Amino acid sequence: MAVKEQSISAATLILADEATLLREGLAALCEREGRYQVVGQCSAGDEALRLISRLKPDLAVLDSNLSGLYTLELISKVRESGSATRCIVLAPRPEKKHVVEALRCGASGYLVKTGSARHFLDGLDQVSSGGVYLSPQVKLDQVIPTRTNGHNVDAFAALSAREYQVFSMLVEGVRAKEIAARLDLSPKTVDTYRASLMRKLDIHDVAGLVKFAIGRKLISARA
């Protein structure tokens, strides 16, 4: 974990991502621009929450799948604490369900890692000025659901926020015990959410969930 003294003139932010090279690259970009100062860096969600509580940065740029404390749970805790820190999610892809849940949890921005440096800085500018920013890769219909004439409902879209969070970690190979820790839930409660989401999706094992996620392009096929 690295921490720097705060600057009076520049807006302050922390960066949380397991990829050190990415964090350092973003920090260098902010330093070059001069309008933003990275006052802390870390690799896990629980570390990020402590940095936000201690440093009270203007912004927090958070990887979408932090270990220790799940990113969306972290954002919810920041919002519930009354903190003025505005959170921006940094994700590998613009997946519809994740965009919606991030905004519901209190995120003020959603950046895609394949975007440009200009998009990253535009996002910081928009969010620091009190707005909400979505990367250009995020389509409007990913956030605003469209009406359909039929009565069929996408079972995946019908997952609750907690069910979606459990689903996301299951398909990434996270074990139930760690899911419970990252969501601050009991293992029994995680089992309940897992059973519920599998029933809704009509999928009966984790391998089936992984296959479903690959089919939806929510994750990449494993070699």
Buried (B, 14 or more C-beta within 10 A) or exposed (E): EBBEEBEEEBBBBBBBBEEEEBBBBBBEBBEEBEEBBBBBBBBBBBBBBBBBEEBEBBBBBBBBBBBBBBBBBBBBBBBEEEBEBBBBBBBEBBBBBBBBBBBEBBBBBBBBBEBEEEBBBBBBBBBBEEEBBBBEBBEEEBBEEEEEEEEEEEBBEEBEBBBBBBBBBBBEEBEBEBBBBBBEBEBEBBBBBBEBBBEBBEBEEBEEBBBBBBEEEBBEEEE
